[in-house]
Amino acid sequence: MEGVFWQAPPPKGWLARLPKAALLVAVYPGVLTAGTIALAATWLSVHYNAPVMLFALLIGMAFHFLHEEGRCRSGIEFSSRTILRLGVALLGVRVTFGQISGLGLQPVLTVMLGVASTIGIGVLIARLLGLKPWFGLLSGGSVAICGASAALAVASVLPDRVRDDRDTILTVVTVTALSTIAMVVYPAIVAAVGFNNTEAGVFLGGTIHDVAQVVGAGYMVSPETGDVATYVKLLRVAMLLPVVAAIGLVVARIGAVGGKPGRAVPGFLLGFAALMAANSFGLVPPFVAALLTEISRWCLVVAIAALGMKTSFKTLFAVGWRPIALMVAETVWIALLVFVSVAFFS
């Protein structure tokens, strides 16, 4: 029954008076299911100290049959698109212009060069390995910016004709695994080469993919290193706005690869920019920022659970070794670039 959507009954009574009542009735089974998986993944993450995104993906993939069945499909699609974009927009509340300017010029230039070159290297190596250039863009953005969140954001502006949810899932799984390995290995590297607390923070924040792993690795070294690593990482998160906006402009310019022209700047990116600006000017109270950050986290976990339900283990395992080799190469590239910057130019 894959491809068959469940036809929701028309809303009745007080429910019919709600805005978008028909949409609510259609999507609630899938959204409720994705939310339940997100709750389970969060509980497992807290109790076993492992990445929540990975748990959400794996549990979601175990419920792939719900996406085939039809009743939950509309809500799963809604979660993997609309809720995803809401979560990305709310990420803007985590970054301020003051945090960026307080780092100084060298870390900012290092991060900008690292992000741009890693995405470029990703596209180049993807072509050499016979992979789609779009996958190099997706994986390069994920490695360069902020792991799973960046993968979801980049995927959300890719044209429908080239976007493959399997590629997104594979990117999230691989980048999460590589980020976890880096969290364990990189603190040993900075200790072995004798980086001071600031240098170690710039290296860890500039190379590890996911925010949680950056925080874990940084404070594993020292409190000062943890603070610097967090700010550098937030600078990489801030790069999400120009990078995804640039991809959106390219997609719009080429007419979504021969199809209908895309929207140059998606609305969720404008939301990201607005929240970042508001937070920078002190317009967002700390408790509101904390609340929006938590809502963003939940939206992203729900979205990744939905993406998991859209993907089967069989199709994921069919991709072969080349995508993984590509992401390992991207990870090695950004680590070497930031290491050289810190060791010789700081």
C-alpha positions as CSV (number, residue, x, y, z in Angstrom):
1,M,0.0,0.0,0.0
2,E,3.0,2.3,-0.2
3,G,2.1,5.6,-1.9
4,V,-1.5,5.4,-0.7
5,F,-2.5,8.2,1.7
6,W,-5.2,7.7,4.3
7,Q,-8.3,9.8,3.6
8,A,-9.1,11.6,6.9
9,P,-12.8,12.0,7.7
10,P,-14.0,15.6,7.7
11,P,-13.7,17.4,11.1
12,K,-16.9,17.7,13.0
13,G,-18.2,19.8,15.9
14,W,-15.9,22.2,17.7
15,L,-12.9,20.7,15.8
16,A,-14.3,22.0,12.5
17,R,-14.1,25.6,13.8
18,L,-10.4,25.4,14.3
19,P,-8.0,27.0,11.7
20,K,-6.7,24.3,9.3
21,A,-9.0,21.8,10.9
22,A,-8.8,19.4,8.0
23,L,-5.0,19.5,8.1
24,L,-5.0,18.8,11.8
25,V,-7.2,15.8,11.4
26,A,-5.1,14.5,8.6
27,V,-1.7,14.8,10.2
28,Y,-2.2,14.1,13.9
29,P,-1.7,10.3,13.7
30,G,1.7,10.6,12.1
31,V,2.8,13.6,14.2
32,L,1.7,11.8,17.4
33,T,3.7,8.7,16.4
34,A,6.8,10.8,15.6
35,G,6.4,12.6,18.9
36,T,6.1,9.4,20.8
37,I,9.3,8.1,19.2
38,A,11.0,11.4,20.0
39,L,10.0,10.9,23.7
40,A,11.4,7.4,23.7
41,A,14.6,8.5,22.0
42,T,15.1,11.3,24.5
43,W,14.6,8.9,27.5
44,L,17.2,6.5,26.1
45,S,19.6,9.3,25.4
46,V,19.4,10.6,28.9
47,H,19.7,7.2,30.5
48,Y,22.5,5.8,28.3
49,N,24.3,9.1,27.4
50,A,24.1,8.6,23.7
51,P,23.1,10.9,20.8
52,V,19.3,11.4,20.8
53,M,19.3,11.9,17.0
54,L,20.7,8.4,16.5
55,F,18.1,6.8,18.8
56,A,15.3,8.7,17.0
57,L,16.5,7.5,13.6
58,L,16.9,3.9,14.6
59,I,13.5,3.6,16.4
60,G,11.8,5.5,13.5
61,M,13.3,3.1,10.9
62,A,11.9,0.2,13.0
63,F,8.4,1.7,12.4
64,H,8.9,2.1,8.7
65,F,5.7,0.1,8.1
66,L,3.6,3.0,9.4
67,H,4.7,5.1,6.5
68,E,3.6,2.4,4.1
69,E,0.3,1.8,5.8
70,G,-1.2,5.1,4.9
71,R,-3.0,6.4,8.0
72,C,0.2,8.0,9.4
73,R,1.8,9.1,6.1
74,S,0.4,12.6,6.0
75,G,1.6,13.3,9.5
76,I,5.0,11.7,8.9
77,E,5.5,13.9,5.8
78,F,4.3,17.0,7.8
79,S,6.8,16.2,10.6
80,S,9.7,15.7,8.2
81,R,9.1,19.0,6.4
82,T,7.1,21.6,8.3
83,I,8.2,20.7,11.8
84,L,11.8,20.3,10.6
85,R,11.8,23.8,9.2
86,L,10.3,25.2,12.4
87,G,13.1,23.6,14.4
88,V,15.8,25.0,12.1
89,A,14.3,28.5,12.3
90,L,14.3,28.4,16.1
91,L,18.1,27.5,16.1
92,G,18.7,31.2,15.5
93,V,18.0,32.0,19.1
94,R,21.2,30.2,20.1
95,V,23.5,32.6,18.4
96,T,24.4,36.3,18.8
97,F,26.6,38.7,16.9
98,G,28.4,39.5,20.1
99,Q,29.5,35.8,20.5
100,I,30.8,35.9,17.0
101,S,32.7,39.2,17.3
102,G,34.1,38.2,20.7
103,L,36.1,35.4,19.2
104,G,38.4,37.6,17.2
105,L,39.3,37.5,13.5
106,Q,41.4,34.3,13.3
107,P,38.7,31.8,14.5
108,V,36.1,33.5,12.3
109,L,38.3,33.3,9.2
110,T,39.1,29.7,10.1
111,V,35.5,28.7,10.4
112,M,34.5,30.5,7.2
113,L,37.3,28.8,5.3
114,G,36.5,25.5,6.9
115,V,32.9,25.6,6.0
116,A,33.3,26.8,2.4
117,S,36.2,24.4,1.6
118,T,34.6,21.4,3.2
119,I,31.4,21.8,1.1
120,G,33.5,22.3,-2.0
121,I,35.6,19.3,-1.2
122,G,32.5,17.3,-0.6
123,V,31.0,18.2,-4.1
124,L,34.4,17.4,-5.8
125,I,35.0,14.1,-4.1
126,A,31.3,13.1,-4.7
127,R,31.9,13.5,-8.4
128,L,35.2,11.6,-8.3
129,L,33.4,8.7,-6.5
130,G,30.5,8.7,-8.9
131,L,28.0,10.1,-6.4
132,K,25.5,12.8,-7.0
133,P,26.9,16.3,-6.5
134,W,23.8,17.0,-4.3
135,F,25.0,14.4,-1.9
136,G,28.4,16.1,-1.7
137,L,26.6,19.3,-0.9
138,L,24.4,17.7,1.7
139,S,27.2,15.8,3.4
140,G,29.7,18.7,3.2
141,G,27.2,21.0,4.8
142,S,26.5,18.5,7.5
143,V,30.2,18.0,8.4
144,A,31.1,21.7,8.0
145,I,28.4,23.3,10.0
146,C,26.5,21.4,12.7
147,G,26.0,17.8,11.9
148,A,22.5,16.4,11.8
149,S,20.7,19.8,12.1
150,A,22.6,21.1,9.1
151,A,21.9,18.0,7.1
152,L,18.2,18.5,7.7
153,A,18.3,22.2,6.9
154,V,20.2,21.6,3.6
155,A,17.9,18.8,2.6
156,S,14.9,21.0,3.2
157,V,15.9,23.4,0.4
158,L,17.0,20.9,-2.2
159,P,14.7,20.5,-5.1
160,D,12.2,17.6,-5.0
161,R,13.7,16.0,-8.1
162,V,17.1,15.4,-6.5
163,R,16.3,15.1,-2.8
164,D,16.4,11.6,-1.5
165,D,15.4,10.9,2.1
166,R,17.7,7.9,2.1
167,D,20.7,10.2,1.5
168,T,19.5,12.5,4.4
169,I,19.2,9.5,6.7
170,L,22.6,8.1,5.7
171,T,24.2,11.5,6.3
172,V,22.6,11.9,9.7
173,V,23.7,8.4,10.8
174,T,27.2,8.8,9.5
175,V,27.8,12.3,10.8
176,T,26.5,11.4,14.2
177,A,28.8,8.4,14.4
178,L,31.8,10.4,13.3
179,S,31.0,13.2,15.7
180,T,30.9,10.7,18.6
181,I,34.2,9.2,17.6
182,A,35.7,12.7,17.4
183,M,34.4,13.6,20.8
184,V,36.5,10.7,22.3
185,V,39.6,11.1,20.1
186,Y,40.1,14.8,19.6
187,P,40.6,15.7,23.3
188,A,43.5,13.2,23.3
189,I,45.0,14.9,20.2
190,V,44.9,18.4,21.7
191,A,46.6,17.1,24.9
192,A,49.2,15.2,22.9
193,V,50.2,18.3,20.8
194,G,50.2,20.7,23.8
195,F,47.5,23.1,22.7
196,N,46.5,25.6,25.4
197,N,42.9,25.9,26.6
198,T,42.0,28.5,23.9
199,E,43.7,26.7,21.1
200,A,42.1,23.4,22.1
201,G,38.7,25.1,22.3
202,V,39.1,26.5,18.8
203,F,40.1,23.1,17.4
204,L,37.3,21.2,19.1
205,G,34.6,23.7,18.2
206,G,35.9,24.1,14.7
207,T,36.0,20.4,13.8
208,I,33.5,18.3,15.8
209,H,30.2,18.0,13.9
210,D,27.3,18.1,16.5
211,V,26.9,20.7,19.2
212,A,26.4,18.2,22.0
213,Q,29.6,16.4,21.2
214,V,31.5,19.7,21.0
215,V,30.3,20.6,24.5
216,G,31.2,17.1,25.8
217,A,34.7,17.2,24.3
218,G,35.4,20.8,25.4
219,Y,34.5,20.4,29.0
220,M,36.3,17.1,29.1
221,V,39.5,19.1,28.7
222,S,38.7,22.1,30.9
223,P,36.0,24.6,31.6
224,E,37.8,27.3,29.6
225,T,38.2,25.0,26.7
226,G,34.6,24.1,26.9
227,D,33.5,27.7,26.8
228,V,35.7,28.6,23.8
229,A,34.7,25.4,21.9
230,T,31.0,26.2,22.5
231,Y,31.3,29.7,21.1
232,V,33.3,28.5,18.0
233,K,30.7,25.9,17.4
234,L,27.9,28.5,17.6
235,L,29.8,30.5,15.0
236,R,29.6,27.4,12.7
237,V,25.9,27.2,13.5
238,A,25.5,30.8,12.4
239,M,27.0,29.8,9.0
240,L,23.8,27.8,8.5
241,L,22.0,30.9,7.4
242,P,24.2,32.1,4.6
243,V,25.0,28.6,3.4
244,V,21.4,27.4,3.2
245,A,20.3,30.7,1.7
246,A,23.0,30.4,-0.9
247,I,21.8,26.9,-1.8
248,G,18.3,28.1,-2.0
249,L,19.3,30.9,-4.4
250,V,21.2,28.4,-6.6
251,V,18.1,26.1,-6.6
252,A,15.9,29.0,-7.5
253,R,18.2,30.2,-10.2
254,I,18.4,26.8,-12.0
255,G,14.7,26.3,-11.7
256,A,14.9,23.3,-9.4
257,V,16.9,21.3,-12.1
258,G,14.5,22.1,-14.9
259,G,11.4,22.0,-12.8
260,K,9.4,24.7,-11.2
261,P,11.6,27.6,-9.9
262,G,12.3,27.3,-6.2
263,R,11.9,30.0,-3.5
264,A,15.1,32.0,-3.2
265,V,15.1,32.5,0.6
266,P,12.9,30.0,2.4
267,G,10.7,31.5,5.2
268,F,12.4,29.4,7.9
269,L,15.7,31.0,7.1
270,L,14.2,34.5,7.6
271,G,12.9,33.3,10.9
272,F,16.4,32.1,11.8
273,A,17.9,35.5,10.9
274,A,15.2,37.4,12.8
275,L,15.7,35.4,16.0
276,M,19.4,35.7,15.7
277,A,19.1,39.5,15.4
278,A,16.6,39.8,18.2
279,N,18.8,37.7,20.5
280,S,21.8,39.8,19.6
281,F,20.0,43.1,20.6
282,G,18.8,41.6,23.9
283,L,15.2,41.5,22.8
284,V,14.8,37.8,23.8
285,P,14.7,37.2,27.6
286,P,16.9,34.3,28.8
287,F,14.0,32.2,29.8
288,V,12.4,32.7,26.4
289,A,15.6,31.8,24.6
290,A,15.9,28.6,26.7
291,L,12.3,27.7,26.0
292,L,12.7,28.3,22.2
293,T,16.0,26.3,22.2
294,E,14.2,23.4,23.9
295,I,11.3,23.6,21.4
296,S,13.8,23.6,18.5
297,R,15.5,20.5,19.9
298,W,12.2,18.7,20.2
299,C,11.1,19.7,16.7
300,L,14.4,18.4,15.2
301,V,14.1,15.1,17.1
302,V,10.5,14.7,15.9
303,A,11.6,15.5,12.4
304,I,14.4,12.9,12.4
305,A,12.0,10.3,13.8
306,A,9.7,11.0,10.9
307,L,12.6,10.7,8.4
308,G,13.5,7.4,10.0
309,M,10.0,6.1,9.5
310,K,10.3,7.1,5.8
311,T,13.4,5.0,5.4
312,S,13.9,1.2,5.4
313,F,17.0,-0.6,6.6
314,K,17.1,-2.4,3.2
315,T,17.4,0.7,1.1
316,L,19.9,2.3,3.6
317,F,22.2,-0.7,3.4
318,A,22.1,-0.7,-0.4
319,V,24.1,2.6,-0.7
320,G,27.5,0.9,-0.4
321,W,30.8,2.3,1.0
322,R,31.3,5.4,-1.2
323,P,29.0,7.8,0.8
324,I,30.7,6.8,4.0
325,A,34.2,7.2,2.5
326,L,33.1,10.7,1.3
327,M,32.1,11.8,4.8
328,V,35.2,10.4,6.4
329,A,37.3,12.4,3.8
330,E,35.3,15.6,4.6
331,T,35.9,15.0,8.4
332,V,39.6,14.5,7.9
333,W,39.8,17.6,5.7
334,I,38.2,20.0,8.1
335,A,40.2,18.6,11.0
336,L,43.5,19.1,9.2
337,L,42.6,22.6,8.1
338,V,41.6,23.8,11.6
339,F,44.6,22.0,13.1
340,V,47.0,23.9,10.8
341,S,45.2,27.2,11.4
342,V,45.5,26.8,15.2
343,A,49.0,25.4,15.2
344,F,50.6,27.9,12.9
345,F,48.5,31.0,12.6
346,S,46.9,31.6,16.1
